[in-house]
Amino acid sequence: MFPSLEWILLTGRFPPTVGFMTTTENDSATAAATQVPVRLDFDARAAGFARAMSHLDQAATKELDAAGINPLLRELIRIRASQLNGCAYCLDMHTKDARAAGEAEQRLYALPAWRETPFFTERERAALALTEAVTLMSDEHVPAAAYDAAASQFTPREIAAILSLIVTINAWNAIGVTTRAWTPGSYQP
């Protein structure tokens, strides 16, 4: 299992499959990125499926637009699922997109501990709880409490749109973590 961001922050240790910045012994002012090798060029080897994933992503976005789900909440959902799944590329992409959309740094930094902070609305909390429950469904499926909290804050159409996004980001994370097809840091909004 991939260590959580909280574990990384608490221990200061990075798992061996994650790229990070370090300083060299000879020049502490020079930062060198650890390169994580690509395992599989997914876009080239499964081009039809990669196109289908793009279509799925576009379909989820259309559902979110139709339901009126706030773009900042969309990015929080994408980021939280990507944190749980340990997808470095998606974390890089969606934190950049969130910042570009106007998300506050404080909320991005506090996202792994959203339950412990006052920075998120009840709607956001319900969406984040549902995101975690669906992403970690093997732990306890999707508990009634998580679904009921979402149902108390969102209409059925909104829940369907949010679920579409959660399923989509988890699929992207599965591809990214497994193949390392996309280089973290390379995405530009």
Beta strands, then each sheet from edge to edge (+ up, - down):
strand 1: 21-23
strand 2: 31-33
sheet 1: 1+ 2-
end
